[in-house]
Every structure is written in structure tokens, then in C-alpha cells.
């Protein structure tokens, strides 16, 4: 890999060059129960259903979906035109599916795909969501699935407005001549406000993973996936990564003896501190208890669990510019922190 300089820092020129983590995808026990939870407690807007495969998608208004899920079951899932979307044995129980990682445009996605081919990186699948996005899937060293995608329409609401249907089919990058260079991701999001909700998130911002070998995972996420470190804990066990400084996209933690490798939690930016506190107060309306409330110094966070036990963080940052705060030596004690009382 060659090196380049960004903002005065020497960084590896990676195979892929994403913008940010754009969404989370899960396998859930009951997709309708999950739709209810995420549209009320989490304050997201249901935007689309793929009823034949029991899949739902919800958005904060920031992108076509911040979170999606499929109901867990045995057997393959067949999408558009007979395309096998997931093979038999995948998603047979509630579990994390993938991170959706947004690219600048289709051209950068195709260029990244070519570099992956040259490096001999195994590709899980290539998909075309019938005009919404095109995607390249691969796995990290621990088997975590990553979807790198480029949006193919700026008007995702009109796309979804076509009614319920199967959307995911096969994509062959060689068929796209030339690939689009247009950045069609949402540039001026309209923040959704659910009629009955607890939180009102601005966007999903990424997730935290326990990893088997932190050094190996850092090499992969830097040289292949295109994320670079923005913060390291004093003991070196925790490293936060960003793609282009838009979010703290991924946090990697060296797994200990009692830590399950894989997803620890995923995170939503909740807005201001007052909005975060309001969300906490409204949890009682839905009978949802907090897992914990922690002050991480950089941010204050409230953690809850969804119907399948997935841990969700809602947080509010203290500084207006979190990246500058960290570059300046600001403290971020994460995922640990000191107890915090939102109602105080």
C-alpha cells in the first residue's frame, strides 16, 4: 500500500475510501416487533418493507435507512430475479448482519472493487438494489460483514414510494460503463420527528466491536476498509476510527477472556443534551429501562436494549467539534465512563 498525507498526517492509501458508516443491519426474532420498537422508542421513520423476506427499513431523515433488519429464519432468502440474497445457514437466529458503509459515488465503489480484486480480497457478494444503491460485501478478520455501497438516487423517498417489492438483485460492475461519478447521498437531510417517540436521533454514527487481534484488525480497517485512527485509549486496548471525520464510525476493542468477539453496540447521535435527557424521560412511556447512563467526557450516553437484546447507545457530544477536541488531547473514556444521572 502507498502512503498519502491528509491534514498533515501520513496515512495509508487504502483499497476503499468510504465517507462514513451509513446504516446498521440486523437479524431479528420478530420483524414487526422490531419495526414497532425502532419507530417509537428510537424515533425513526419506517420507510420501506420487503414483506416477502420480512425485512424492514427505518430512517432518521439523514439517509434512506439508518437501520434495517430481516426476520431470522433457516434457509436462503431469495431477492429480485431469483438472486440468493443470503445463503442457507446465515441469519437463522437473531444476530448482527452488517455495517452499511457509504461511498462517495459509484465510480469510487468500482475503483475500490478493482483494487480488492488485485489484492486477492474475498468478495462475499455484489448487489444492485434496483436503483437505490450498488454494493460490494466483504468480511473483516473476525468475519464481520461489511457492505460498501454507493447511492444511485438522491430521491430515496420517491424510490421507496413505489410500494412493497423485492429490491436486491445481482450486480456485475463490468456492466456499468461508465460508472456514475455523482455523489447521490443525502446532502440536506430533513430530521424526522415521530408522532410518538422517546428519542429523536439525528443519524446512526457507527458501532463498537470486540476484536480478536487489535493489530490485525487495525491493519485491515486502515489498509483495506479505509478507516483511520482518531483516538487511542491510554492502555492501547481501544481505538476509534473515522473515514472522513464525519463520525466516530467504528471503535475497536481488544477482546478479553469474557468478551464475545463481534458487535458490542451501535450508536445514534441524539442531538443536544436536552434532547438526550428528554429521550431518557420518555422511555418510561414505553416501559423501557436503561441499561446504563455513562459520562465519557467527550460525550454523555444512554444505553438501552432492543427486543432482541442488541445494545444501543444514544449520545450527545460536549464539544461542537469532536474531532478537534480529540486532536487537542481531550479526554474520551470509552466504552467505560462514570455513572451519569440524566434526570438530575
N, C-alpha and C positions, 0 to 999 in steps of 0.2 A: 504494500500500500504506500502511496506517496503522501507527503505532508503538505498542508496548506496553512495559511495564517488568517485567523478570523478574530477581529477586535484585539489584535496584538498577541493572541495566543496561538501557539503552534498546535495544529490538530491534524489527525489522520484524515486523508481523503477517503471517505467510506464508500462502500458499494452502493448504498442507498442514501438519499438525502431528504428525509421527511421534514414536514413542518411541525407536526405535533401528534400526540395521541388524540384521536378524534372520537372514539367510542369504545365501549366495553360490550362484549357479548358473552352470554351465559347459557348453560343448560339448566332448566328449572323443573321442579316437580309438577307444577300446575301453571300453565302459561296465563290462564285467565286471572288466577290469584296474583300472579306477578304483575300483570297489567294494572290491576286494581291498586296494588301497593305502590308501584312506581308513579302512577298518575295522581295519587293522593298524597301519601306520606312524603314522597320525594319531589312532588310538584312538577312532574314532567308531562308533556302533552303526548297522548297517543296519536301517532301519525299514520301508522300503516299496520296491516295484519296480512300474514301469509297463512290463512286458515288451513289449507291442505296439509301443511307441515307444522301447524300450531306454533307459529312464530309471531312475535310482536315487537314493535319498534316505537321508541318514545324519544322526544326531543325537548331541549330547553329553549329552542329557538335559535341556538347557535350553529346548528348543523342539521343534516337530515335525520340523524339519530345519535343521541348520546349513549343510549343503551338499547341493546336488542337481546332477545332470548328465544330459545326453542324449547319446547317441552321435551324432557328426557324420555327416551324410549329405545328399545332394542331395534336393530335393523337399520338399513340405509335410509337416507332421506333423498328423495328424487325431486329435483327442481325443474326449471323450464326445459322443454325439449328433451326430457329424459335424462338430463345431466345428474349424475350422482353427486349430490351436494356434500353429504357426509357418508362415509363408508360404515358398514356394519361394525358394531363394537365401539363406535365413537358417539359420545353423548347418550349413553344408556342409563346414566344416573345424573343427578344434579351435580354440576361441576363447572369450573371456568372454561369457556370456549376459546376466546381470543381477544387480543387488543387490536382495535382498528386504528391504523396509523396513516394519517393523511399526507399525501404527497402534493407538491406544488401543481403538477399537471400530468397529463398522460405521457408526454414526452419524457419527463424525468422518471416516471414509473418504468417505461420501456427501456430507457437507458440503464436504469438500475437492474432490471431483469437481465439485460445482456451482460452486465458485469458479474452478476451472480452466476450466470452460466459459465463464464470464463473461469471463475474461482471454484467451480465444481460444487456450489452450494445446492443442496437438495431442495427442490420446489415441491410443496405439498399439493398445490392446485393453482390453476389460473381461472378466474371467473369474470363474467360480464353480467352485471345486474340490469341488463336491458335498458340502458340509457341513464341509469343513476350513477354507476361507478364501474371501474375495472380494477381488478385486484390480483396481486401476487401474494401467495401464502407460503410461509416457511416457518421453521421451528427454531427456538433458541437452544442452547446446550442442554437445558433441562426438559426440553420437549414442549415448552410453552409456545402456543401457536400465535403467530403474528400475521396480520393482514395489512399489507401495504396497498393503499388504494388511491386512485385519482378520481375525483368527481367529474362526471360527464355532463352535468347540467347545473346551472346556477339557480334554477327554479325547481327545487325539490318538492315544494308543495303542489305544484302543478303535476309533477311526475306521480306523486302519491295519489293525486285526485282521480286517477284512472280506475279506482276501485281495487278490491282484493284480487290478487293474482299471484302466481309463481313468478319470481323475477330472476333468480340466479341460474345462469347457464354457463356454458364453456366459453373461454376466451382464448384466441390464438393471437399473440402480439404481432406475428408476421402478417396478419390480415389487415393491420392498421397502417395504411400508407397514405400520407404521413400521420404520425400520432399528433394529437392536439397539443398546442403549447399554451392554451388558455388556462389560467387559474380560475376554476369554476367553483371553488369553495365559497361558503357564505362570508361576505365581506362586511355586511351591515346587518348583524343579527337583530331580530326583534325578540326581546326576552319574554318568554311565556309566563303568564300568571294564571295558575289553575284556579277554578272556582272554589274548590275545597282542597286545602293542602296543609302540610306542615312547612316544609322548606320551599324556597323558590330559587333553585340553583341557576347560576349564570352559564355553567358548562361543566362537563366532565373534564378533568385535567390530567388523568393518568392513574397509575396504580403502583402498588408496592409488592415486590416479590422476594421470597426467600430463595436463595440460590445455593447450589451445591458447592460451587467453586467460584468465589467472587472474582478472582483474577481472570479466569477463563471467560466468565460472563461479561466482564468489562471489555475484554478484547472483542467479543462478538458484538456487543451493543455499540461499541465505538467503530470498529473496522467494517462491520457488515451492515448493521442496522442504522447507523448514522446518528447516534446519540452521544453527547459528550458530558463529562462530569462537571457539575456546577457546585457540588458540596461533598465533603467527606467528613464523617464523624471523627472525633479525636482518637478513638480506638481503631479506626480503619475498617470497621465491620459494616458500615452503612455508606453507600454512595448514591447521591441523587444525580439524575441525568436529565438533560434537556435536549431537544432537537435544535430549535432556533431561538430559545429564550422566551417563547410564548407561555410555556407552562413548565412546572416541575413534572415532567412527563412520566418518568419511571424512577423508582427508588429500589435499589438492590441491597439486600441484607444477607450477609453470610449466615447461612442456616446453622443453628446449633443442634445439639443432640435431640432436643424435644420439638424442633420446628419442622413442620411439613413443607417440603420444597414446593414452590408454586405461589399462586396468588395469596397474599396476606389480606389486602383490602384494596378498594379503588376509591377515588376521591372526586368530590364535587366542590367547586368554588361556590360558596353560599352567598357571596356579596359582602355587605357591610357587617360589622359586629352586631349592630341592632337587628339586622335580618337573620343572622345566625341565632341570636337569642330568641327571636320571635319563633323561628322554626322549632327550637327546643321546647318552648312553651306550648306550642300546638301539638306536639307529639302525644300529649295526654288525650287529645280528642280522638286519636286513633288507637289508643291502648298500646302504644309502642314505648318500650323502655329504652333508655340509653345504655349502651354497653360501657362507655366511659366518656368523660369530658376531660380533655388534656390541653394544657397551655404548653406549646412547643417553642415559645419565644418569638419565632418568626410568625407563627400563626396560632390561633386558638381553634380547637377542633371538637366536634361532637361525633361520636361513633354510634351507629345503630346496626342492627342486623335485619336483613330482608327475610321473607318467609322460608327461604332455603338455607339460612344461616350465613349468607355472604356478608362480610363486614364492609360497611360503607362509611366513609369519612365525609362530613360536611365541614368546611373550614372558612375562616376569614383571616386574611393576612393583616399584620400590623402595618408594615411599610407599604407605600404606594408602589414602589419598585422593588420587588422581592429579589430580583437578580442582582441589582446594585447593592442591596443590603448584604447579600451573601458575599459578593466580591469584596465588600468593605470589611469583612470579618465578623459580620453579625451572627449571633447565635441561632442555631436551629437544632433543637434536641428532638430527634425524630427517629423512630416512631414513639420513643419514650417521651415523657413530659411530666410536668407536675399537675396534680388534680386542679381542676378549674370548675367553679360553680356559676353556670350561665345565669341562674336566677338571682344571684347575689347583687 
